[in-house]
């Protein structure tokens, strides 16, 4: 047994020895072959078609065994290496062994795995010119694919150039190569993605930008070798600092270097400082040109319909600046306005305005219903074209990836810029709740506390007339077999739960506290026996909470049903008599789409009746404010008009030739687009009339795209300034792209959608935000949805945690909400900065918005480049935002 063990050990030892000796000889032979290959390659001139010039960064891509050979062939002046290489002399112009220049010395054979894009230094090119073979080299530089468009560089104004202060620059890499796989070609100026192997360039720390805070970075001219042997001399690149300090610091000559933004005008991409946007110049084939032509037609159709004021609000502010007084006027005080001789007449569902009763010329003509429905059908036709869908989807994905690249490179810089802004963070910047219903503006605990308070303090108040008798508040609760002690939020049962998902009817029932409509009439209605006193009191408590927070604001939607014309006077009197006003709130009118309900009840005979009840009082008070003084005061606080209801209900798509409202006597409801057009047309005429008299206008901002057909969003694109929800844009890449180009505001409510139509994790809000759509967060119904005293902050906090939004993202969303809101020019100037109405970084003040200029510059440049792509470089970009 022992002998067997010894024999096995000896056999193992012998086998190991044989293997070690074999490995040694194999390794020695491999080394000898590598050395022989290097010697042969060094002595043998390379073929012309394999000659290539590289920068110093290329050596990192070569394996270690060939490093010495590459150093020698590139011609680096390393004295230790040169001394070991024989009789070689070093000259300024080059190297030779016998005192003569070696023409092929600075050219060498490269591996096929080496990257094929390089930047040539001026010094090397000049030396080649001196030797007289630059033309020969240029003819062999086939580095760029033949299907790429010519490289273009952005021109800068003379004011943006800075003198070259002998800046030294070493470029390690240009960026990733993009190899076109379709008819689209790309010439990339900065980092991109490639799916093919061997196209990634090494990222080194070899790019240096020495600069000081008072001077911009100037990059020397570089020669870029092109496909046909020509050398393109790039424009001088400048790095322009955007200050993150206040204007007072600017006047003192201080510059915050943490927010430097580099405006790249050449093909160099710095590894440490990248441009705010990823510039990609793209060619366009015939199919893309046809698609972009259809996109342009859609954008032109929108401009045909949307109401724009002749004089921008900021221009009005400049004109009336000298009239301003330190004494603040009471907003609920009636200021007489002279009546005019305008005559208004309802014709085919639209009010027409004439200079006098005898005139026949319409002062403010509006597009007919036939023209609108024809244009809407054209939009719907464009949406269904396959190549349009594909192209728009491609562009949206491109925008999304662009943003991700921006965040990858600039996130830390943006965070540092935010740190440099004192006293500003998410809690200390203005945030507007751009979509909240007034009847649900309080949370459930607030309403419960208010009901208990009234039941304890005013039990004998007569509050309702039911079943032929008047009931006090105490008697109402006794009839429900309830006491104040019994009440809790669960018994109140106003919070949405799983039962309301895809059940809009059950969601509406949540407006009834304890499931009792009589409690809703007492506490949440303004047209009741006590003339809405309880609702006014709880509203003022909510407004008081807003004012205490200082930085939270809201736009409350309050209903007009269109059942009778006196609704307007009743609502206005409730507003004025109860003193419901706050600097932190403005108001919108919402019209529920309930024609079918009123028709079945016999309240209305046709759709024309609802239009008469809604719009005729508005024209009367505009022509003569003394006819409805309270309504005139109330309309000074109204900034928008909304239409609301369950969009998921099936409806018939309108045809090009629809019945007039007077002819609409059907029992079923008109389609959303039918409602939208007639509301838009009357608002358009009303706004023209109000503008001519110097009164504030009312924007059309309906609920749109929460559910239902895509027609709603098509109509909204043509007619609306902003919309609420818009989550169905995820189903139509074409409309989504159009909404992006037009920068139509979307007031989105992810928590509300989560209770009704769409799970939170499927909500498209983060995707819309990344792609650059004009989105803001809103609460919709705090009573049914939210749990805390600050529902808007709750909305922001949930979004931040679920979607990992950064502080910069949240501040940008808050800034968008102020832009979308209907607050006055003076308020926006105070909250955003005096130049808020401009486009790009000049509009931003980081000390008011806490949004770095880097983010604003990226958004603006990306949108501008996309507009130029759509308009084939001929887009006229206004300096100011739309108004």
Secondary structure, 3 states (H helix, E strand, C coil): CHHHHHHHHHHHHHHHHHHHHHHHHHHHHHHHHHHHHHHHHHHCCCCHHHCECCCHHHHHHCCHHHHHHHHHHHCCCCHHHHHCCCCCEECCCCEECCCCCCCCCCCECCCCCCCCCCCECHHHHHHHHHHCCHHHHHHCCCCCCCCCCCCCCCCCCHHHCCCCCCCCCCCCCCCCCCCCCCCCCEEECCCCCCCCCCCCCCCCCCCCCCCCCCCCEEECCCEEECCCCCEEECCCEEEEECCCCCHHHHHCCCCCHHHEEEECCCCCCCCCCCCCCCCEEECCCHHHHHHHHHHHHHHHHHHHHCCCCCCCHHHHHHHCHHHCCCCCCCCCCCCCCCCCCCEEEEECCEEEEECCCCCCCCCCCCCCHHHHHHHHHHHHHHHCCHHHHHHHHHHHHHHHHHHHHHHHHHHHHHHHHHHCCCCCCHHHCCEEEEEEEHHHCCCHHHHHHHHHHHHHHCCCCEEEEECCEEEEHHHHHHHCCCCCCCCCHHHHCCCCCHHHCCCHHHHHHCCCHHHCHHHHHHHCCCCCCCCCHHHHHHHHHHHHHHHHHCCEEEEEEEECCCCCCHHHHHHHHHHHHCCCCCCCEEEEEEEECCHHHHHHHCCCCCHHHHHHHHHHHHHHHHHCHHHHHHHHHHHCCEEEEEEECCCCCCCCCCCCCCCCHHHCCCCCCCCHHHHHHHHHHHHHHHHHHHHHCCCCCCEECCEECCCCCCHHHHHHHHHCCEEEECHHHHHCHHHHHHHHHHCCEEEECHHHHHHHCCCHHHCCHHHHHHHCCCEEECCECHHHHCCCCCHHHHHHHHHHHHHCCCHHHHHHHHHHHHHHCCCCHHHHHHHHCCCCCECCHHHCCHHHHCCCHHHHHHHHHHHHHHHHHHCCCCCCCCCECCC
